[in-house]
Every structure is written in structure tokens, then in C-alpha cells.
Amino acid sequence: MSTRERGFTVNGVPRRVMLADEQTLAEMLREQLGLTGCKVGCDQAVCGACTVLVDGVPVTACACFAAVVEGAAIETIEGLAPRGQLDPVQQAFVEAGAVQCGFCTAGMIMSVHALLRLHPEPDDATISHWLEAHVCRCTGYTAILDAVRAAAKRMAREPA
């Protein structure tokens, strides 16, 4: 397998990274860019903990080769609060107590961002559908649904 420099935009910043063809997006983010909010839980695209947005679409970074998304805009949990101020989805998760151990939280928050961009006022069935790819063993999902509803309301009140 070859190694070469590849370009991405990560959290709004252009980045050049030396990558092997078989390197996953999660490995690149965590090991080379130090963005450890992308958690690798199952390493099989089943738990959703490693979810990031690639050109606005949720992607399980553990199962995505970084080379495949070369040139893409990648958003991670670290990009949501660049100045230490929680964004509305993060704040809603904290306030609703939907963070418990926190291992799955970053991936869920990234998926919720994509959801609310497409469906600013999602119903419970839509929220549940969007969170199907995420496994949380701590919260029981009630607090997570509450957080998504609260984030949607908060974002509807805030100017874009």
C-alpha cells in the first residue's frame, strides 16, 4: 500500500496529511490530527461512537478509508465549540442529562447536527430513525430524545 499526502478541510481548516491507503478516517483524525472526540468503540461501524460529518453527512469513521474522502469537508465534535462555548446541541445534551459516560455522545451529537440541518423540527419517529446507528448503554435513550427535541427548539429560536 502506498503512502502519500492528501488534503481535507477539517472543522473549517485546510489540512494536508500523510496517509496510507488503508488508513481509516478515525485513525487519521485521532492519531495524526489529535481529534480524539471521534471514539472507536466497535471498530465495525455498528456502535456509532466514531460518527463524524463528511460533507454534512454522518459517516462512521472507523469503517471509512480516509483516502476515499480526500478533498471533503470533515466536521468533528471539536469543531462545534471552537472557542469553548457549547453549541445548542451540545448544551441540550448536557442539560437533559444525555451524556452519562460520554463515550457515544460525540457521535450522536454529530448525527443530530446533520438531522437538524435537514429536518429542523423532527418528530420522534424521525429522531429515532436518525439515532438507530448509535448504541448507548447508559442513558436508556429517553434523555437523548429529550435533548434532540430541546436542541431543535433552541436552534429554531436562534438566528442562523
C-alpha angles and dihedrals in degrees: 000000000000129000121212143151116274132183131229138159107236118189089340096310122110109236134186116204134179106235138179114224092245096049114119125229089243091055092049094048096045104034104031104028099031093232098143096167086092099084123200107215111155100006087216105084092255107107102044095221091124096052116141130163119256110191086340096308123113111247130179099236095200091066100038121089108228091222090061092062097043110149093022129128108247122196122195133181089262090063093059096068106030094158096039093263111126114235119234095267093048091047092050091051091052094046093047093049090241094140105073106151090357099218095119096032101091093052092048093048091052091051091047089054090055091045095052092047089058099032111026091180105035122180121227093263091054092047091049091048092052092049096048090100092059127085119202118177097183114048107044088227096263092102090045092055089047090051094051092049091049092047091051091052093046093049091048089058096046121080114249 
